[in-house]
Amino acid sequence: DIIIATPEKIDLLLRKNPEFFTKISFVVVDEGHIIGDISVRATLLEFLIIRLKIKIPDLKTLFISAVMPSENANEYALWLSGKENNVLRSLMFRDSNTYEEWKPTRKLIGSFVWEGNNGKIIFKDILTEDEDTKIKQEAFIPYYLKHKEFGDKYPKKNNKLETTGALAYKLSQEGNTLVFCSQPRHTEWIFNRIKQVIDIQQEENIPDHFHVNENRRSFYYSKLWYGEEHYITQAVKLGIGVHFGDMPEQVRNAVENDYRDGKLRILLSSNTIGQGLNLPIKNLIFYSLNIGFDSGIQYIKKRDFWNIVGRAGRAGRETEGKIIFVINTPNDKGLYDEFSNKDNIENANSLIFKVLHSLSQDRINEQDFENYLSILSETYLLDLVTEEIIGTDYERIIEKIINNSLFKIQIDKRNLEIEKVKNGFYKIFKKFEQGTTFEQLRTYKLTGLSFTSNLTIDKYIELHKEDLREIVGKDEYLKLLDVFLDLITAHSIKE
């Protein structure tokens, strides 16, 4: 029997039906590097594995990542199997180093740059040698695009949007092309620039895949959800798909299927494309990496960049994938050099290790450390403690947790003080005892919410018990939903 689910669904099942997992013998964790993200999901996945290891000591685990730094891979192998050398690497040759990887298809990573009025594509990992001078240089395609090539109007060489739109138009004639847009609103900008090129062309010059077609499934659902005048509907009518996380699922699925079937030739996508989608992408264009502003410009993670790169030239569909980074400014060039170097992929370190490391570097104080530790672990410690008896030997539970953790391996390797984590966990366990019964804690652990949030909800229920009984007694569940929304609006309810 096989169960396929997200970490969140497995976490819920483990809380509500822990005996189900007594028969689990093998776990496959895909995209496991998310443990290194700064997100709620990162700690959830680490503690999920910790809890499974405690419950099933002989558990076998296959942990998969295409973007895991070599040093981290050894740490994860030690965590999951007890041996650092239990890493399966896809190497070019038996004696290759860890960075000389074998791939089933060729990835040509390059940049598009303007030189005068001519634009060329330069490939970074392919060298050519002049027969006479013996000078080596990166391979390139000259004159791929010209200033105002279409209708003597588009693209203008100093306009990155027009350049990207014109590139997508030309590359799409070679095969399925994806344009990565770091923000959903960029998809509309790029579509408008591609449409500029289409509109200015003579009818006989427009490739067939850009001719108006309202028979696509994606057009039907886009029109249904967005209306005929919306840019997404207009885009799919011209053979250009749009794909981002907040789209209605019917539209997104229809776009994926039409692109897969060749009914859409260009796909304009945000980071959703990196989430395991297997699509026939021959050409991949990076328009931008900026995902927003929060105390400065925020860029996508380098591991996400490489995950997206992996979408191009998928085995079984293509033999080669071209990845083109559009360079329009010195900043673009710096980002290209930084992101296209695999050595710069972020380490996939446990968040608990990161918090302790920050304390050791005096970037946070002791109180901050305890607060962060509580935020990261409280929900999962609540689940673990309810399998024991309140007032039991918490040190034994803490030892179990730590000895089955990734953070212990990373903390020990860097000679940090694991005692601070132990003491922090102990304080959290003692906090659970204050004014609560064991039955309350067993209920709290089912919610997946923090201890503090559960106390808040419990207090609210106690204050409004009669009103709530009346609502439930009358089956007024919409009213109950209103009460719940009022509760989470008026109070800080956290996972």
Salt bridges, closest charged atoms under 4 A:
GLU8 OE2 - ARG41 NE 2.82
ASP11 OD2 - ARG15 NE 3.04
ASP11 OD1 - ARG51 NH1 2.76
GLU31 OE1 - HIS33 NE2 3.37
ASP37 OD1 - ARG303 NH1 2.59
GLU71 OE2 - LYS413 NZ 3.56
GLU71 OE2 - ARG414 NH2 3.95
GLU75 OE2 - LYS413 NZ 3.47
GLU75 OE2 - ARG414 NH2 3.07
GLU101 OE1 - LYS103 NZ 3.25
GLU101 OE1 - LYS342 NZ 2.89
GLU115 OE2 - LYS120 NZ 3.25
ASP125 OD1 - LYS124 NZ 3.51
GLU149 OE2 - LYS170 NZ 3.24
GLU162 OE2 - LYS156 NZ 3.13
GLU174 OE1 - LYS322 NZ 2.70
ASP199 OD2 - LYS195 NZ 2.85
GLU203 OE2 - HIS211 NE2 3.83
ASP208 OD1 - HIS211 ND1 3.89
GLU214 OE2 - LYS237 NZ 3.95
GLU228 OE1 - LYS223 NZ 3.80
GLU256 OE2 - HIS243 NE2 2.76
GLU318 OE1 - LYS282 NZ 3.71
GLU320 OE1 - ARG106 NH2 2.57
ASP332 OD1 - LYS160 NZ 3.11
ASP337 OD2 - LYS333 NZ 2.78
GLU338 OE2 - LYS302 NZ 2.93
GLU366 OE2 - LYS420 NZ 3.01
GLU370 OE2 - LYS427 NZ 2.59
GLU378 OE1 - LYS431 NZ 2.65
ASP383 OD2 - ARG51 NH2 2.89
ASP383 OD1 - LYS445 NZ 3.31
GLU387 OE2 - LYS55 NZ 3.69
GLU388 OE1 - ARG396 NH2 2.94
GLU399 OE2 - LYS422 NZ 2.94
ASP412 OD2 - LYS408 NZ 2.59
GLU419 OE2 - LYS422 NZ 3.35
GLU433 OE1 - LYS430 NZ 3.46
GLU439 OE2 - ARG442 NH1 3.99
GLU462 OE2 - LYS465 NZ 3.12
GLU466 OE2 - ARG469 NH1 3.32
GLU470 OE2 - LYS474 NZ 3.01
